Amino acid sequence: MQRRSFLKKAGLGAVAGTATLAAPAIAQDNPKISWKMTSSYGPSLPPLFSTAQMFVKMIEEATGGNFSIRLYPGGEIVPAFEVMDAVGDGTVECGQTASYYYYGKDPAFCFDTAVPFGLNARQMFSWMYEGDGTKLMRELFAPRNIVPFAFGNTGTQMGGWYRKEIKTPDDLKGLKMRTAGFAGEVLARMGVIPQQVPPGDIYPSLEKGTLDAVEFVGPVDDEALGLQKVAKYYYTPGWWEGSAQVSMYVNDKAFNDLPKQYQSLIETACRAAGPNLIAKYDAHNAAALRRLIASGAELKRFSPEVMEASFKASNELYKEFCEKDEMFKKIHDNYMAFRDEVVPWFGVAEGFYDRYLEHAVKNLT
Amino acid sequence: MQRRSFLKKAGLGAVAGTATLAAPAIAQDNPKISWKMTSSYGPSLPPLFSTAQMFVKMIEEATGGNFSIRLYPGGEIVPAFEVMDAVGDGTVECGQTASYYYYGKDPAFCFDTAVPFGLNARQMFSWMYEGDGTKLMRELFAPRNIVPFAFGNTGTQMGGWYRKEIKTPDDLKGLKMRTAGFAGEVLARMGVIPQQVPPGDIYPSLEKGTLDAVEFVGPVDDEALGLQKVAKYYYTPGWWEGSAQVSMYVNDKAFNDLPKQYQSLIETACRAAGPNLIAKYDAHNAAALRRLIASGAELKRFSPEVMEASFKASNELYKEFCEKDEMFKKIHDNYMAFRDEVVPWFGVAEGFYDRYLEHAVKNLT
């Protein structure tokens, strides 16, 4: 029997083992507590925002409303991409975000979301819960006063929208592309000129030609932007986001002040609500893609030369970062060892089965 | 804002909408309740049994021990494959099992676990939570007095262990194989002689030749059986289990008698603990497979002819069952429409990315 504490197993041991913890748990197990939660997203991105709503609902229902969390869309009380600071300084107790938005503070945060040629969604989930992922992320985020929790995944994202075809690595040179973070840095090595453009300005920028390309998410979220009208080549895959994990940040003091049963419930609700995200994308991306193609998108695959050049540029950058930064190297080595360990298995049963199913379904329809 | 109740969304509306519900919730929100839980599994199958342990722990921790569930391994108070009856008649309040064990009662139960050429793990999860899966399973199980919950997935299973090579469909003829349920019926059409053999008798039966082949799970669980010594050909994939969902059964009266907050917590804890299962398999199957190969297993892929013949035989059986049974047809049509809708998307970004990663990692190692 392996009756290890699941909190301990999930890497919470270090956080929970402080003197502040026991007191409120003894005083009252089920106290009235109200938290504020901010998000990098809002109702315009239904899979992402509904996951945050589900989390809040789960916590409230399980405590009979005693632990209530008020959810604010991005920009309402905290700017969309400032969740890290707002949670770290206690402006809000928790927040939904993606850690690679904070690449500028520390490139290692990307391992909490997505890195080029990184883990797919199931592999990422497995690294977080069965590998060392959660433990390493807790260590990385501790100086920011944040306890991070895995909070769902988008699956493999698309490679973005392009005004012209990308046949060889040379076609990337001089391309003004909306991208950022780690992907932006790799693409810059390949000649791309990364641009930061808020979502609302993407369409007009492509239309005017101040942008040549845009990477966003995948069919469900991309459809709302209508980019097929101004940049019809829709490339796959987003090799910089073989999967993208979303995170729940919890302020460490707020977390440590909770009674143990609420701490456990937060962990449980993150594990429970997170998968809602990929369930939604997996159910609805196919139809969204079909509609995009019907309204003018041309689906394209990056060529083997583009993929190889991207893989090479990514590995060069990993090497440089590892040489500069010990913590980056520690996480990188663990993450990549996990990848190289598990990836071959995925081709044995899953990959072979998936390919057969794809072939069989095509023959049926 | 989509603030629909997540309980309602998950298909619990029908169950919860009974007169018995409100009373205990008003009397006391957080009452002391003790349940018994049985399982089809035990500590000899760590990924499966640890998922049940995690569920119990989550419930207990989130209620400060007020809602406690005592977990019994298969065979201790209820025989391993009689969970359905034990939960339905209230011998235990809940149980961990796989619905395809009850194929003999009704073949439609297989849609709750795995059917030949069915959904992969992510697709199954998406059908349950974002498609009509949970709603249809609740309808199917209602006459058994059971509320079923999705409780994790094994991923694509292996095609089993064989004493001789299977090159063409003809090689299956006359094969005495440990298999059962839907897979057994399809394989029987192809000439296999299905056998029911308890796990403890598998090895000696293969050794003596009273069995020619065995399908079990995948590397992690298969390793413990040591079958490579007596049936060295290890085939992929288990096309009858492109993924296999495990279920939590809850007795409907016991569920309806719970206060609303405990009902919600059960749903949340099933969603949270379930994914533990696949995280474990995904992390450890690669190493287990490597050890199996090192100790004599020969990894083989079913040939295109075998796959095609299996697909054809499966579709024939689906057709017959649909003609005989309206509820089977209703679920089949919904499930297969979901499959045929989402499968093509999986090849676009996920499949392409996975294949590249496999190629890249092979080049690295």
Interface residues (C-beta under 8 A of the other chain):
Chain A: M1 Q2 R3 S5 F6 L7 D29 N30 P43 P46 S50 Q53 M54 K57 M58 E61 A62 T63 G64 F117 N120 A121 R122 Q123 F125 S126 W127 M128 Y129 E130 G131 G155 T156 Q157 M158 G218 P219 T236 P237 G238 W239 G242 P259 K260 Q261 S264 L265 T268 A269 C270 R271 A272 A273 P275 N276 I278 A279 K280 D282 A283 H284 N285 A286 A287 L289 L299 R301 M307 F311 F338 R339 D340 E341 V342 V343 P344 W345 F346 G347 V348 A349 E350 G351 F352 Y353 D354 R355 Y356 L357 E358 A360 V361 K362 L364 T365
Chain B: M1 Q2 R3 S5 F6 L7 D29 N30 P43 P46 S50 Q53 M54 K57 M58 E61 A62 T63 G64 F117 N120 A121 R122 Q123 F125 S126 W127 M128 Y129 E130 G131 G155 T156 Q157 M158 G218 P219 T236 P237 G238 W239 G242 P259 K260 Q261 S264 L265 T268 A269 C270 R271 A272 A273 P275 N276 I278 A279 K280 D282 A283 H284 N285 A286 A287 L289 L299 R301 M307 F311 F338 R339 D340 E341 V342 V343 P344 W345 F346 G347 V348 A349 E350 G351 F352 Y353 D354 R355 Y356 L357 E358 A360 V361 K362 L364 T365
